[in-house]
């Protein structure tokens, strides 16, 4: 948290100075924003090294800690590679969806999609933070051979995330025009119309975003990152992308990696909006059913036994 606050705080200060050239700084425009980001994260890295090298008693790095344990390295790759795959699955589909938005909705569609993506951070950023916290608590309880508490942590987290984000979604549903005006005051009439509709559709699925992140926390905390990867693969490539393709003009074919996929159905921007929300809801419901089944068949107990065996080694 401290490192992120430092990096973001420096960005907030340097951005106007380097973009617009205030107080004698050079006016660099977009490049100034890039330099501000580099400086902010570089100083945050230095601050992180201060923590690692003994600046705080809770964490320290010494010469004795430097080395390569092949078993630990393989374990990190085994657990971490699927997490990287999750990110790749999500970002690659987002690129294709943005291209589809540009074809279907033009500048107004891109503006609406961008407004929705920015405002949706109100939902998924807190959900990500709760997921990371829950993964730590779940992992600690599994390490302490308390799978019952790990399960309870997941379900309590789901309830918290669903409740809080349902409230956020309700507020967004009733004031989409106000939110759009705050983010893009001079948006066109068509852009405003599409933005309002997108924010309304997104609001239906905010609860699902929270539930999904918390179920993923339960799976990742139990070392089931491969399962999380396949869930995201299905969510983005199995649900979101095919529905988004339906937005394209009728007969318009899309090629992915040289392979022609199903042509568009001419459903327009509405299909793209529901592709996002629909994939979130399908993922939440599917994950909930799977997590309930997996815990009933001893997934968390097996994870606790593996953690205990690793600690013994």
N, C-alpha and C positions, 0 to 999 in steps of 0.2 A: 504494500500500500504506500509506504513512504517513497519507494523508488518511482512508482507511477505518479504520485503527486508531484514529485520533483520534476520529472520529465515533462509532464503536462503543464505545470506551473511555468517552467522556463519557456515552453512553447507559447503560452498565453502572453508572456511579456515580450518575447522577441518577435513574434509574428507581425504585429503592427509596426514595430520599429524597422524590421528588415523588408517588409512588403512595401510600406508607404514612405520609408525614409524619414521618420520622425526623429527630432532631437539630434540631427546631424548624422544619423546612420544612412548608409547608402540605400537608395530606392531600388530594390532588386526584384520586385514583383513576385511571381510564382517561385522563382529561385530562392527568394528570401524565406518563404515558407519552408522550403527544403532545408536550407541552412539552419533554421530555427529548430527543426526536428532533429537534425544531426547533433547540434549542440546540446539540446535537451536530453536526448538519450545517451549521449557520450558522458555527460556529467552524472546522469543517473547510474551509469555503469561504474564510474569511479567511486560513487557513494556505495554501490554494492560491494566493490572490492574492499572498501573500508570495513564493511561489516564482516566480510570473509576473513580478513587478515587480523581480526581480533579487536575491532573497534567496539564490539558488543560481546558480552559474556555468553549470550545464548548460542552463538555460532562462531566458529573459528576454523581457519584453514592453516595447517602447518605443513612442513616438508614431509613429515611422516605420512600425511594423508595422500600425497601424490603418488600415484601408481596405477597399474592396470590389472584388474582382476577379471580374467576372461569370462568366468562364470557370471559375474555381476554384469559385465558388459553385454553378454548374450541375453541375460534376463531383461535388461533395459531395452534392448532392441525388440525382444519378443513382446514386451508390454507397450513400448512406445511407438513402434512402427504402425500398428493399427490406428493409433490416435492421429498420427500424421496422415494416414489414409483417410480418416474422417474429414480432416480439414481439406484435403485435396478433392474429395468427392463433393463437398459443399461448394468450394470456390469454383471448381470447374463448371458445375451446373449454373452457378450464378452468372458466369461469363456468357454462357449460351442464352440464358434467360434475358440478360440485358440486350443481347443482339436481337432476340425476338421482339423485345419491347420496342427497340428502335425501328424495326420493320413495320410493326403493327401500329404503334402509337405515335411515332415520330418524336419531335421535340416535346410536345405536350405529354406524351406517354412516358418519356424518359424523366421529365420533371416530376410527374406523379410517382413513378417508381422510386426515384431518389428521395422524395419527401417521405414516402412510406418507410423506406429503409432507414432513414435517419431517425424518424420518430419511433420506430420499432426498437431502437436501442434502449428505450425506456423499459422495454420488457426483457430483452435477452441479456443485457449487461448485468442487471441484478440477478437474473437467473443463473448466469455463468458464475458469478461470485458465490451464490448459494451452493452451486454444484461443487465448486472447488473446496468450500468449507466442509460440505457433507462428505466428500471423498476422503478428506483427512480424518474425520470422525469415524467413518465406516472402516477405513483401514486400521485405525488405532484399536477399534473394538474387535476387529477380526484378529489383529495381532495379540490382543489380550484374551483370545478365545471366547469372545462374547458375541456369537452370530445373532443372538436374539436382539441385542442392542443395535447391531448394524442394520438389521431389518427395520427396527423401529425408527432409527434415524432416517432411513430412506422414506418411509411412509409419512413420517411427520414433516419431512422436507417437502414431499409432494403436496401435502395439505397446505403448508405455508405458501408455497409458490403458486399453487392453483388459486388460493384465496386472494392473495395480493395482486396477481396479474389479472384475475377476473375483474377486480375493482378498477385497475388501470384501463382495461379494455372497455369497461362500461363508460368511464369518463371520456375516453377517446371517441367512442361511438356517438356521443351526444355533442361534441364540440369539434368535429373535423375541420370545419371552415376556419375556426380560430387558430387551430394548430397549424394549418397550412399557411395562413397569413403571417404567422410568427416566423416560420422558416423561409418562406418565399413571398415577401410582401407584394412584388410586382408580377406574380404569376399570371399567365394568360387565362382567359375565361375557360377554354377547353382544358388547360392544365389544372385549374381549380376544380373543375367538374370531376376529372379523373382522380385527382388527389383525394377529394372527399370520399369518393366511392371506394378507393383502395384502403383508406383508413378505416372505413366502416367494415369492410371485409376482414381486414387484419384483426380488428377488435374481437371478432368471433373466435380467433384461435390463440389469443394470448395465454389463456389457461393451459393450452396444450404445450406451449413453449416451456412454461415452468415445469409441467409434469415431465416432459421429455428430458430436460436437463437433470432433474432429480433421479429419474430412473437410470439414466446414464451414469450418474454418480454411484448408484448402487452397484451397477455392473462393473464400472472401472475400479471401484474400491475393492471388488472381489476378484480383480485381475482378469475380468472378462472383456478386455478391450477389443478382441477380435469380434465378439458379438456386437459391441457398440459400432464397430466399423461397418458390419453388414447391415445394421439398422440404418445408418446414415446413407449407405449405398442405396438401399431400397427407398428411403425417404426422398432422396434427391433425384436419382436416376430412374427409379421405378415408379414414382408418383408425380413429383413436381415437373420433371422435364417432359414426359409424355402429354400431360395436361396443357403445359405451356405451348407445345407444338400445335395443339388444336386452335390456338389463337391466330395462327398464321392464315393468310388468305387461302381459300379453297384451292387445292391442287399444288400449293407451294411446298416443294420438297426440301428437306433439310439434310445436309450431309455431315456426319460426325466421323472424323478420322477416315474419310474416304468412303464411308458406308452410308447409303441413302436410307433415311428413316421415314416413318409414315408422314404423308403430306398433311398440310394444315386443313382445318375444317371451317375456317372463317369465323370463329367464335369471338374474336376481338380481345380487347384488353381485359374484359371481365373474366375470361378463362385464365389469364395470367394471374390475376388477383386471387382467384380461387385455387389456382395451382399452389400458391404459397401457403395459404391458410389450410387448404385441404391436406397437403402433405404434412403439415404440423400436427393436425388432428389425427390423421392415420398413424403417424409415428407414436404419438402419445398413447393412443388406445392399444396399439400393438405391443408397445413396450410394457405397458401396465399388465396386459395379459401374460406376456412372457415372463416378466419379473415375478409375478405371483406364482406361475407354474414352476419356475426355476427354484424359488425359495422353498416351495413345498416339496421339492425333490432333493433338497440338501445342498444347494449351491453354496450358500454362505457357510455351512458347516465344513464343507470340503475346503473352501478358501481359508477358513480358520486353521484347519489342520495343516495346510500347505505353509501358512505363515509361521505356525509353531515349528514345523520342521526346518524352515529356512533359518529361524532364530537359533535353533539348536545347532545347525551347521556353523 
